[in-house]
Amino acid sequence: MRLLIVEDDKLHLAFVEKVARNTLSNLDVLAMAEDGAEAIAEFNAGEFDSVVLDLQMPRMTGVEVAKNIWAKKPSTKILFWSNYTEEAYIRGITKIVPGAAVYGYVLKSAPAEQLQLALQGVFVAEQCVIDREVRGVQQRASDRLLGLSELEYEALVDLCLGLTDKAMAARRNVSLRGAQSRLQHLYQKLGLDKSDAPTGDWGPTFNSRTRAISLAFTQGILNTDALRKEEENLRVWMGRHQI
């Protein structure tokens, strides 16, 4: 086994290395990287088949690193190792996992024994090992009644980027009515439909548009890493249309 550990915190890096050496008896090569860009360079220079990957790192996120690795070598087994269970990360990973890929997701708060089981499960038994809390987020995100559909998620992204209804319609190549319909479905999922919104003597308590942005971040549906990437995508789109 050729293992690459990617972690920007030195204490966490040393911990994972120790557990990996004590757990994986067939470990032939073990290399380490401290940020996303270094991880890509290290992976491209070696013949790694397994990766332990932090999600939040300088220069490149773990999701971006994984996307790059799987694009080059889809059979690579990746164990995501993170403090975060935010839907933005989970949704980002779900979008990029190759069809037959073996991967796992374990929280840094888990005891060493759980990390050992995850290392053995993903890298030795070649099974997908997902933390129970993360699995719950995955299920909510994929539930058509509880979670946001991809179209509703796109509407939320555009909302958080500050786009007008007309700009949303142009960016997503739908009619103005179609864009507004997606927004209404989004509001319903977030409990911001007019029939659900609390009111007082002053009228409606919330502005649905700005309240949706607040809920996107407080509920972890979006985070700064995800929105930063979406901002880059928006700039590319605007550049193509010379805006």
N, C-alpha and C positions, 0 to 999 in steps of 0.2 A: 504494500500500500504506500502511495505517495501522497502525503497530507500537507495542505497549506492552511495555516491558521492566520486569519486576518482580524486584528483587534488593535485599536488605537490606545487603549488603556494598558499600561505596562503590567499592573497587578493582575488584571483579568487575563492578559496574554500569558503571563507566567503560570497562572492557575490552570488555564486550558491546556497548556503544554504539559504540565505535570500529570493532569488527569489522562490526557491522550497517551502519554508514554506508559502509564501504569495500566491502561485499559486495552490498548491495541497491540496485541502480541505480534502481528504481522506487519508492523510499521517499518518500512524500509527507508523512507525519506520523510523528514519533517522540516518544513520551512515556515518562516513567519513574515508577515507584512504588517505595517502599522497604519496604513491608510488605503483608500480605495485605488488610487492611481498606482501605488507601489504594488498592490495586490495583482492588478492586471499585468504589470510588467513581470512580476514573479511568475505568474501563471503561464504567460506566454514563453517564458524562458525555460520552464520545466514541464515534465510530463505528469502533472498531478491528476489523480483520479478522484480525490476527495478534498473538500474544503469546509472548514469551520469559519463562518462569516458573520461578523458584527454588522448591524444594520445602519447605525448612525456613526459616520466617520467623516473626517475632513476630505475635501476635494471631490469625493464620489460617495454616494450612499451605497449600502449593501445591496439594495435592489438593482442599482445600476451596474455594480460589479457582477452580480449573479447573471444579469441579462447578457453582459459581455461574455462571461465564461460559458454560459449555455449556448450562445450563438456560435462559439468556436467549437465547443465539445459538449453536446447535449447529454452525454452519458455521465457527466461529472456528478458525483453525489455531493450535495451541499447541506450542511447543518447550520441553519440560521440561529444565531446566539445573540439575544437582545434583552434590553430592559423593557421593551415596548410591546404592548398588545393593541396599539391603535389600529383602527380599521384601515387607515391610509396605507400603513406598511403591509398589512395582510392582503389588502386588495392589490397592491402593487406586486407582491410576490405571486399571487394567484394568476395574474395576467401573463406572467413570463415563464411559468413552469412548463417545460416541454412535456409532451404527452406521456412518455414512458419514464420520466425522470424520477429518481429517488431523492427525497429531501426530508428535512426535519426542521422543527422550530422549538427551541427550548429557551426558557427564560433564565436570565443571569441570577435571578433570585432563587432558582432551584438548587437543592443540595448537590454535592459532588456525585452522590449515588445516582441521581436522576440524569446528570450529564453523562455518566458512564453508560447508563442504559441507552441513552440517545445515540452516543457514539457507536456502540455495538449494534444497535438496531439499524441505523442508517448505513454505516460503513462496512459492517460485517454481514448482517442478515439481509441487507438491502431492502429494508422496509421503511415506509414513511412513518415518522414518529413526530406527532404534533402535540404540544402541550395542551392540556384540557382547556385552559382559559383561552388560548389562541383558537382552538377548535370551535369554541363557543362563538367567538367573533366571526369566524369563517361562516358558520351556519347562519348567524343573523344577517351577515352581508349577502348571502346567497338566497335568503328567504324572500320570496316575492312580496309577501305581505308586510314583513318587518324591515328588511334591508332595502337599500336603494338599488334600482336597476342600473345598468350601465348608462342608459339615456338620462336617468335622473341624476346620476353621479356627474355626468358631463355638464348638466344644467347647473349643478351646485358649483362645480369648478369655474364655469363661466361667470357665475354670480360673484364668487369670491375674487375673481380677476377684475371685477368692476365693469363688465360688458353690458351694454344696453340690450334690450330685447332684439332690436334689429341686428345688432352685431352678432348676437348669439345665433340668430337665424342664418346669417351669412356664413359664419364660421362652421356651423354644423350642416350647412346645405339643406335647410328645411325652410318652410314658409314661416312668416311671422307668427301665424296662428299656431303652427306646430311647436315653435320655440316656447310660446306662452303656455301651451298645453303641458309641455314638459315641466315648466316651472310650477304649474298648478299641482301636478302629480307629486313633485318634490315637496311642496308645502304640505300636502296631505300626509305624506310619509313622516314629516317632521312635526306633525301636530299643529301646523300653522294655517290650516284651512280656516276660512272666515267663520265657519260654524263651531270651530274648536277654540279659536283665539279668545283669551279672556278680555273682558271689557270693563270699563268703569264709567264714572260720570264724565270722564274726559273722552270717552269713546274707546276704540281699540287700544289695547295696552302695547301691542307690538307692531312694528313695521315688518311685514313678512320677509322682505328682502334682506334687511340688515340682521334680523333675528336668525335667519337661516345661516348667515355667515358665522354668527356667534355659536350656534349649535354645532356647526361643522367642526369647529376647533375644540369646543368643550367636550364633545362626544368622541373626539378622535377620528372622525370620518375623514378629515383632512388635517395635515400638519404643515409646518413651514418647509420641510424637505419636499413634500409632494407639491406644494403650491409653487415653490421655487422652480421645480422642473416644469410645471404647467406654464409658468411665466415664460420660460425659454421656448416652449412649444408655441405659445401665443405670439412671441416675437417673430418666430419663423413664419407663421401664418401671415402676420401683418407684412413681413418683408416680401412674401410672394405676391401679395396684393398691393404692394407699394403704398402702404398706409402710413 
